């Protein structure tokens, strides 16, 4: 992968995709820090506060397949620009709003905006530009979302104390938009648009780091249904990150510990995305997904019954951070491996819709379960069980695909 950086155009594509990942995934990862102050300002429960994010992500989920199918008539760069403006305008309204219902309405606009700058574009561009080392490259790019979250979390925590909620929230929205601007201005969807060949195009087909089964994309197939269930359960795992600061406070630790735990998860996010991407190239995507699900599910289960020291909690939180690599790195690579390059955009956008609906719904469900019980033990236990269901679903898909082969 080192020789990629010797070519200016490959490097530019990597860095622009990395910034897109930071804006689309990294900055939102730190939004959990806003939930507590929003709850205080609006004098409402955590479930009501997180509802606007649920609405946003559900709208984004349904809009993403449409965006991926229709973006060529507008152009990818213009589509990202339109999405950025919608995110900015809706973010300003939410930042100054004191009404949960208004937030829920504006979240519709924000959801459409997020779909127009979706992570599917990132993996599509990577697939077009790079034929070799796709796992390592995807891990490197998606790792920037974790770097952003890790660096931004303590900054947001300090800014909330100094400047208050409104300025801090709007500042984070502006930062998110700035991450999208290089893609709007300079990103080429395909190397042919820059009079170049994809990285690794001169090598043989067998040298490709991600093999392809070219399995037919049909919604009534066992593979599709197994992967749909798998990604629904898989996307429940990162929802804990949005509540982890509140969880740390709930079990008796300090605000400082809560901020540090968020940073630990984000650092793990970065490291594991890079490691998991390389691991996909080394041992295969399917084995890597199994490993990630087992580690993450065990970490969530340990958190659900945690009674130890802060150091032990830091260790568990670190291994929990592996969940991000499952959603953004290994699963996207597995979809490409199963369905091939031609069907990847259609397949991935559809699975992204299922995953986003699951993620957005569970964020709010966790909030309501906490409001009802006063503890995160029950929702965390349920999510740990979902990791088991996800493992079984992926095993079913893999066996079916190999049987066809």
N, C-alpha and C positions, 0 to 999 in steps of 0.2 A: 504493500500500500504506500510505501514511502515515495516511490517514483511518481505517484499522482501529483505530489506537491512541486515536482519539477516543471510541470506544465501549468502556465498561468490560468488558462481557461478552466481546467479541472479544479484548480484551487478555488477560483472564484465561485464556481457552482457549489462546491462543498460549503464554503463559508456563508453563502446566501441561504442555502438550505438549512444550515445550522442556525442562522438568525431567525428564519421562519419557524423552526422548531422551538426556539426560545420564546417567540411571540405567541405561537399557537398553543404550546404546551407548558413552557417554563413559567411565564408570568402568571397564568391562571393557577398553577400549582401553589402559589403563595396566597391565593385569595382566601384560604381558610382563616387567615389571621384577621380578616375583616368581619367575620361573622359575629364575634363577640361584641365589638363596638357597635355594629349595626343593630344588634339585638337590644343593646342599651339605649341607643338613640331613638329607636322606633317603639321601645317598650313592648316587645313581643318575644315569643319563644324562638328557639333555634330553628324549629321546623318551618316557621313562617319566613324566617330570614333566608334559609337555603332554598325556599320554593322558587325564587326568581332564577336561581342557577339551574334548577330542575327544568323550568320552562325554557330557558335559554338552550340547554343541551338537548331537550326533546325536539325543539324546532330545528336546531342544528342537525340533529340526527336525520330527520325527514328531508331536510333541504340538501344535505350532502350528496346523495345519489343523483338528484336532479342537477345540481351544480356540475358534478363530474361528467354527466352525460351532455350537458348543454354549453360548457364553458368555451368550446372551440369557436362557437359563433360570435363570442364576445372577445375572446383572447384571454389567456391565463393571467397576464399582467393586469389587464383592466379589471378582471374579475376580483383579483386580490385588492386592487385599489378601491373598488366599490365596497368590498367587505370591510376594509380598514376604516372608511368613512362612517359606515354604519356602527362599527364597534366604538368609535370615538364619540359619536353623538349620543348613543345610548348610554355609554359610560358616564358622560357628563351629567345626564339626567339622573342616573342611579346615584351618583356621587352626592348630589344635593337633595335627593328625595328623602322624605320622612314617612312615606306611605308605602307599605309593603305591596298593596294592590297596584300602585303605579309602577313599582319595580317589576312586577310580574308582566305587566303589559309591555313595558319598554324592553323586557328581556326577549320578546319575540323578534324585535329588530336586531338585537345583539346576536341572537341565535342564527339568523340569516347571514349576518356579517361574518360570524365564525365559520359558517359552512363555506363561504366564498374564499376563505384563506385556510382551508382545511389541511390536516396533516397528510391526507391522501395525495395531494399535489406533491408533497415532499418526496414520498416514496415512489411516485410515478416518475418524477424527474431523475431520481437516483437510478431507477431501473432503465431509463432511456440513456443516461450518460455513462453508466458503469456496468460492464458485463462481468467483470471479475471482482472478487472480494466484496460482494454486496453486503454480506453480514457485517464485516468490519466497518465498511463505509456507513451503513445504516446506523450501527451502534455509535460511531463517531459523531454523526450529525445529530441524532436524537439525544446524545449525551449533553448537548448544549442546553437542552430544556432543563436538565437537572442542575447544571452549573448556574443557570439563571435563577432557579428556585432557591438554591443554596445561598447564593449571594444576596438575593433580594429579600429573603425572609427576615434576617436580622435588621436590614435597612428599613423594611416596612414596620417592624416592631418598634424601632427607635423613632421613626417618623410619626407613628401614631401618637406617641407620647409627647413629641415636640410640636407637631403641626396639627394634629387632630385627624379625624377620619376623612373629611371631605378632600382636603388638599392631597393627602396621601393616596387616597383611592384614585383620584383623577390623574395624579402623577404616574401611577402604575399603568393606567390606560394609555397615556401618552407614550410611555416607554414601550408598551406592546405594539403600538402603531409604528413607532420608529423601527422596530425589528422587521416589519413587513416592507418598508420602503425600498431597500436594495432589491428585493424580488420584483417589485413594481417597475423599477427603473432598468435593471440589468439582466434579470434571469431569462435564459433561453430554455424553452421546454425540451428541445432535442438538440444534440450536438450538431446535426445537419444544419440547424439554423445559424450556427456559428462557423460553418464550413469545417467541421471537425468530425472525427470518428469517435464512437464510444470507447472508453477506456477498456482495453482487453479485447477489442474487436478483431485484432489480428491473430488472436490465439484460437485454438480449436474449441469447438463446442464443448468437448469433454472437460476442458479446463475451467468451465464456469463454476463458481463457488456454490451456486444454488441451482440444483437440477430442477427439471420441470416435468410433471406428469401430463400436463395439458388436459386435465380432467374436464369433461363438459360442465359448464355452469348452468345447472338447472335446479330450481328451488324445490322440486319434488324428489330429489335424490337423497339417499342416506347420508352422503358426505356433506351436502349442504346443511341438512338438518342437524347433524352432529356438530359441525363447525359453528352453526348459529347458536346452539345451546352452549357450546364451549366458550364462545366469545362473550355471551351474555353473562355467564358465571365469572369469566376471566375479568371482565370490566367492573365487577363488584369489588375486586381487591383494592384498586387504588382509591376507592371512595373513603377509606379509613383516613387517608392523608388529609382530607379536608376537615376531619374532626380530631386529628391527633393532638393538636394543641389543647383543645378543650378536654380531651381524654386525659392528658397528662395532668392538667389542673384538677380534674375530677377525682383522680386517685391520690391527690394530696401533695403533688410536687409544685414548685414555684413557677412564676411566669418566665423566669430565666431558663429554667429547665424545659419549659414548653417550647420556647424559641429555639433552644439548642437541639431539641429532638427533631423539630421541623428541618433544621439545617442538616442534621445527621441523615435524615431520610433523603434529602435532596442530594447530598454528597454521594450516598449509596446509589441513588438514581443515576448519577453520572458514571461512576465507576462500573456499575453492573451493566449499563448499556454498552459500554466499550468492551467489557469482558464477554458479555453474552453475544454480541455481534461476532467477535472473533471465534467464540465457541461454536456458533452456528456453522461457520466455515470449517471448523476442525472436526466436530463429531456429528454434525447434522442438525437440522432445525428441530425435528421432532423430539429427539433426545433432550435437546436444550430446553424446549418448552416444558417437558416433564420435570426436569430438574428445577426450573424456576417455580413451577406450581407447587411442588413439594416443599421447597424452602419457604416460599411466601405463605402458604397455608399453615405451616407449622408456626411461623412467626406470629400470625394473626391469632392462632389458638393460644399461644403463650401470653399474648397481650390480654386476651379475654379473661385470664385467670391470674394476672400478674400481682405479686405481693412483695417483690424484691427491692433491691437498691436502685439508685439512679443509674449507676454504671451498667447494671444488667439490662435496664430498660433501654439504654443507648445501644447496646449490642443487639437486642431484639429489633429495635427500630431500624438499625443499619441493615439487617438481613431482610426486613420487610420492604426496604427500598428496592429490592429486586423486582417487585411487581411491575414497575414502570417499563422495564425492559421486555416483559412478556407482551404487553399491549402494543408498544410502538416499534419494537424491533423483531422479536422472534415470530409473533403472530403474522405480521405483514409479510415476512419472508416465507412463512409457511403457506400463506394464501397464494403467493407467487409460485411456490414450488408445486402446489396442487393444481392450480388453474392455468399457469403459464402467463407470459407477458401479454398476450392478446386479450385475455379475459380479466386481467388483474384489476384494472380500474373499475370495471362493473362489479366484480366480486368484492373487492376491498371496500368500495363505497357502501355496498349493501350490508356487509358485516359491520362496518363502522356505524351504520344506522342502528343496528341491533345493540351494539356495544354501548353507544352513546345513550340510548334510551335506558338501558340497564343502569349505567353509571349515574345518570341524572336522577332516576327514580330512587335509587338506593341511597344517594346522598341525603335526600329529604326523609326517607324512611328511617335512616339512622337517627336523624335529628328528632323525629317524632317519638321513636322508641326511647331515646334518651329523656325526652320531656316526660314521658309516661312513667319510666322506671327509675330515673335519676342515676342510671348507670349505663356504661357501654358494654357490659359483659354479654348481654343477650345478642345485640346486633353483631358483635365481633365473632361470637361463636357460630352464628348462622353463616357469616361470610367465610369462615374457615371451612365449613362444610361445603360451601359452593366451590371451593378449590378442588375438593374431591370429585364433585360432579364434572368439573371442567376437565380433570385428568381422564375420567372415563369417556367423556365425549370425544376428546382428541384421539384416544386409543381406538375408538370405534371408527373415526374418520380415516386414520392411518391404515388400519387393517382393510377397510373397504377399498381405498385407493390402491394399495399394494396387491389386492386380490385381482383388480382389473388389469394391473400391469403384468 
